[in-house]
């Protein structure tokens, strides 16, 4: 028996070509009226526009290395942000936060203050543009409401266009997520329970004060130092190999340079530390290492055979986070 054929329906008249097409779900009908699903119509162009990955989305911002650390390594931290054009009326402050409740992209507090979440999935390959779009929407959101995810326009502004390039970027690392609520001590039982669960999962982390973008963290087995560096990767790996062969890559007795991450275009060397070594204990060794690294970075001589083997070992243990 032959299958019944569905009656053909005439596609709706498309909207004029210059009309803005809103973003909808991939399987929903395209708002342009073509009769096709969004992913096969205007969503296709939007998807193609977002494929290209911006390797260093925070380049040019104050504290680029700290932006990377807060995005990938630090559980609970906040930073006051400074806008080029100043704060809009009714917005007393704008604060970057590593993560927000329910993984909200942003939150407008009852007071009008804005919290911008950093550790969220974003829809395009340009993290800076996506965060800027979320920030702009948060600045005009109703007080007391979270800001949902959205897709930034391909030619929309980036963080570099919105933030003051001369403004300070001073991360404050927290022991927990009490910054989620304005008065944590007066929070209800449900909020208190949520905070307790989040705090229990957070790895204790401290930002070193003597060097830039170096973060000590404590784990059950051993402690670590993860240090985000802005030096060109190839030059940095050469310098680390020279120091390793010279026996100068450690941060003291019982410590060891074990490899590195690659995150948002920057290299993040990682050291294993003894479980009893605190953040305060590693301050002086880290400052001394920074001086040795400066000397190694200035050395342009070809690597020796032993240094090349050391460099190969470092690259073989390198992990890319994004």
Secondary structure, DSSP 8 states (H G I E B T S, - for coil): ----------------TTS------TTSB-TTSSSSBGGGTHHHHHHHHT-S--TTTTTTSTTHHHHHHHHHT-SSEEEE--BTT---TT---EEEES--GGG-SEEE-TTS-EEEE-SS--SSS-HHHHHHHHHHHHHTS-TTEEE------TT---HHHHB-TTS----EE-SSSGGGSTTGGG--HHHHHHHHHHHHH---EEE-SSSTTEEEEE-SS-EEEEEEE-S-HHHHHHHHHHHHHTT--SSSTT-EEEEEEEETTEEEEEEEE-TT--HHHHHHHHHHHHHHHHHHHH--S---HHHHHHHHHHHHT-EE--
